[in-house]
Amino acid sequence: MTNLKLTRNTILLGCLAAALHGQTPARAPRKPIFISPAVAESVVLITPPPALNSKKMSKDLSEIFALHRAPTAEEVEKANWDNKHEDLFAIANVLGPKFTKESLPATAALWADLANDQGIVVSAAKKFFQHPRPYDVDPNIKSICGSKPGGPKNSYPSGHATAGYLSALVLTMMVPEKGEIVRARAEEYAHNRVICGDHYAADLVGSKEAAILTLGNILGNAKFQQEFAAAKAEVRSALGL
């Protein structure tokens, strides 16, 4: 969140508070749990992606080429692992081996509902911005995480990165003592989307703002507050805090 301007945060959270009262075509529409369907209209507040012929796009494409020129085995392994794990527990792996879905059922339940609502926001944003993937802009780019060209224009924002940033925001609210390492992990997780070649660095800006949109919309929801309180108590107990 430190990379976003305070004024933009204020506007986003303020607009979403007022709104409180499928990334793939085959997926059935999600039904909101914490948020109102009206939140989908707020994606227009997200910073738009750079134009395809802009210097920023050229820079981001060059970054992907540089990363793919000689990726280390560790970079490839981590990018692929993160590609296959799109949830709060992927971010929380920095909190130790006790942080698992099986050992933290209340936290897993909270994340399932958050992921549902985040998906509504991300899907609306992807549909609104219609931004092509890197390998659809330049066929010389090949995803090292198994993605193929020719799919929908849904690069902006990244669903994975949004999940990571939202997870970091929620976890930091639960265990502020661990905020620094959790935020660092979320940044690494987001950057791995660029290492994969599935996203540009610019996509991560929209992802961070989409996470703020989601959280800002649900903070005042009574069901969220109830689930969050149970998960927070569970997490702090598991970590001995």
Secondary structure, 3 states (H helix, E strand, C coil): CCCCCHHHHHHHHHHHHHCCCCCCCCCCCCCCCCCCHHHHHHHHHCCCCCCCCCHHHHHHHHHHHHHHHCCCHHHHHHHHHHHHCCCHHHHHHHHCCCCCCCCCHHHHHHHHHHHHHHHHHHHHHHHHHCCCCHHHHCCCCCCCCCCCCCCCCCCCCCHHHHHHHHHHHHHHHHCHHHHHHHHHHHHHHHHHHHHHCCCCCCHHHHHHHHHHHHHHHHCCCHHHHHHHHHHHHHHHHHCCC
